[in-house]
Amino acid sequence: MADLKSQTPTQTLDVLGRVCPFPLVLTKKTIEKAEPGTLLKVLCDAPASAEDTIPKYCEKNNYAYELVKIEDKGYWEIYIKKS
């Protein structure tokens, strides 16, 4: 599989400042409306969403994803490829 973070995202979703369950809810709504082949970049600063609920959602739906923690800024970039 290609390195998702090196590809240009089709769409970016900013859920910074949102707490569970909103990052997951907004991510689900966005990816479900997206066309197959879409690469969604999610900006998230909620640890439970970034490290648990969003990756589990991706695995359940067979979406490729990549999690990148931006240490100096205190948030994650989550790249999700809709198949």
Helices and strands as residue ranges (DSSP letters): G 4-6, E 11-14, H 22-33, E 39-44, H 47-48, I 49-53, H 54-60, E 64-70, E 75-81
